[in-house]
Amino acid sequence: MAASRSRLFRIIVVLAGGVLLGAQSSMMAQSSDAADKWRRANDLMQAGKPDQAIPLYRELAAAFPRDTSFGINLAIAQYKAHLYRDAIEECGALLKLQPKLFSAWLFLGASELELDDAASAVVALRKAADLSPGDRNARLMLADALLAQDRYAEAADDFEEAKQTMPDSPRVWYGLNRSYEALAVEVSDRLEKTAPGSPELLALSGDVELERQQFARALQRYRQALAARPSLPGVRESVFMIYEKTGHTDWALVERQKETPVAPDCVSQSLECQFNAGDFREIVKAAASTPAEMYWQAKAFLSLSRQAYMRLQELPPSRETYEAAARVDERMGRWPEAAAKWKEALRLSPEDTKIPRKLALALCRSNDCTSALPFLKDAIVREPSSAELNFLYGIALSGAQEARRAVPYLETAVKIDGNLLDARAALGEAYLEAGEPERAIPQLEKAIAEDTDGSRHYQLGRAYQSAGKQEQAGAALREYREILRRRDAVPANDARITPP
C-alpha cells in the first residue's frame, strides 16, 4: 500500500538550505570561481530549476571530492528534479567516503521511498534516525516507510513517538489514522480465520460499515450479531446510534429500552473494562487470542484511528486533511466528492507525483475521464513505465472519443502488465472503435475471464460480428444475455433502515 511521499519535499528544502550554507563557507575560502558556481546553483534551486543546478553541483563535487557537502547538494538537486536513481547513486558514493553521514542516509531513504522500494528505504532511514535520534524529520520519514511496507505496528510506534514533539503535525495524525485502521483490519482478518461467523466478527463488520456511513449494511450486521448473542456488549448502542443518525428517534428509543446494562466482570473481561475506561493504548498492546479479546482489540484500534482522524480535521487545512477525507469518500463510493478533495490536496502539494494518479482515478470513477487528461499526461511524463497510468490515460482518451490516440497507451499498459485485464478490455474496445475488429478479438477474448457485468462479452460479440464471424458472435452474445439473467435473478440487497 504505497503512500505518496512527496510531502518529504518540504522537509528536504529546509535541510537543503543548511547544507548549502555550509558548502558556501568552504568554497569561499578556496576559490572565487567555485563560490560563483555555488551561488548560481543555489539561485537555480531557489527558482525551482534543480535540473539546471545539477551540472554546477556535479562540477563542484568533482572539484572537491573529499568535501561531502557538495555531493549532498548534488543529491538534493537530483531528488528535487525527481532523478531518484541518480540521487541514490550519489548518496551511495558519499557513504563510501563517510559511512556515518546522516544527510546521505536521509536522502538515500527518501529517494528509495519515492521509487516504492520501501524495504530499502526502511534500512536507510532507520540508520539516519539512529545517527540523529533527535531529528524529528528522520523519525517521520521512517514511519512513512514502515507504513508503506505494511509494517503497521512499527509505523504506529514511530508516529506515536513523533507525536510527542510534533503534536500539531498533520503527517503524524494522518499516519496514526492509517496505521491504526490497518491494524484493526489485521485483527479482524485474524478473527475471521479463527472464528468465522462468530458474533464478534459480525459486530466488527458492522463497525466497519458504520465507519463508512453505510448505515443499512451496518444495521444488518449488528442484527445478525445480536441474533447469535443478544448480550454482546456495545452492539445495541451502535444500533441506537444508527437510528439517531438516520432521523428515526422513535425507533432509537425502542432500541434503548431493550438495553439491559450489565456490568462487565473486570477480572475475566479486563479488555472490556479497559475499553469502557478509554485505555485503548493498553488494549492494543495486549496479546489477544480469544474471539472476545480480538473483538475488543480491533475496536480499540478503530477508536484510536477515529481519534487521529478527528484530530487531523481539527488542524488547519493541509494536504493530509484532504487526502484522509478523500479516502473516506472513496470507501463510500462518492467519487466526485473524492475528486474535489484530491484537487485540493494537489493545490497544496503541487510537487507530489502520486496525487495526480489518485485524482485521475477518482475522476474516471466519476465518469469524467476527460477532465483527468491533463493530470494523467503530466504523471506519465514522470512515470512513463507505469502500466496503471498508461491504462488510465488510454481510457481517458477513449472517453473523450479519441480511440486511435488511446491505442498506443493501452498497448503500452498491456505490454508492461499482461495480467491487467481491464487494460486488455479497454484496448479491445479501442481497437473496435478504431475499426480494427481483428485486433480487438484476442484482447477481448482474454479480458472476458473477469467479466462481472457482461459488457466484455457484449463487446466481443460486436467484434466477432464486425469481423464476419457470426457463429462466434452468437455464442458471445448468448453468454452476455445469460450473465444478465443470472445477475437479475440475484435478490437485491435490502439497503433500508427498518424498525426494531
Sequence and secondary structure as in RCSB ss.txt:
>XXXX:A:sequence
MAASRSRLFRIIVVLAGGVLLGAQSSMMAQSSDAADKWRRANDLMQAGKPDQAIPLYRELAAAFPRDTSFGINLA
IAQYKAHLYRDAIEECGALLKLQPKLFSAWLFLGASELELDDAASAVVALRKAADLSPGDRNARLMLADALLAQD
RYAEAADDFEEAKQTMPDSPRVWYGLNRSYEALAVEVSDRLEKTAPGSPELLALSGDVELERQQFARALQRYRQA
LAARPSLPGVRESVFMIYEKTGHTDWALVERQKETPVAPDCVSQSLECQFNAGDFREIVKAAASTPAEMYWQAKA
FLSLSRQAYMRLQELPPSRETYEAAARVDERMGRWPEAAAKWKEALRLSPEDTKIPRKLALALCRSNDCTSALPF
LKDAIVREPSSAELNFLYGIALSGAQEARRAVPYLETAVKIDGNLLDARAALGEAYLEAGEPERAIPQLEKAIAE
DTDGSRHYQLGRAYQSAGKQEQAGAALREYREILRRRDAVPANDARITPP
>XXXX:A:secstr
     TTHHHHHHHHHHHHHHHHHHHHHTT HHHHHHHHHHHHHHHTT HHHHHHHHHHHHHHSTT HHHHHHHH
HHHHHTT HHHHHHHHHHHHHH TT HHHHHHHHHHHHHTT HHHHHHHHHHHHHH TT HHHHHHHHHHHHHTT
 HHHHHHHHHHHHHH TT HHHHHHHHHHHHHHHHHHHHHHHHHSTT HHHHHHHHHHHHHTT HHHHHHHHHHH
HHH TT TTHHHHHHHHHHHTT HHHHHHHHHH       TTTTHHHHHHHTT HHHHHHS   SHHHHHHHHHH
HHHHHHHHHHHHHHS   HHHHHHHHHHHHHTT HHHHHHHHHHHHHH TT SSHHHHHHHHHHHTT HHHHHHH
HHHHHHH TT HHHHHHHHHHHHHTT HHHHHHHHHHHHHH TT HHHHHHHHHHHHHTT HHHHHHHHHHHGGG
 SSSHHHHHHHHHHHHTT HHHHHHHHHHHHHHHHHHHHS          
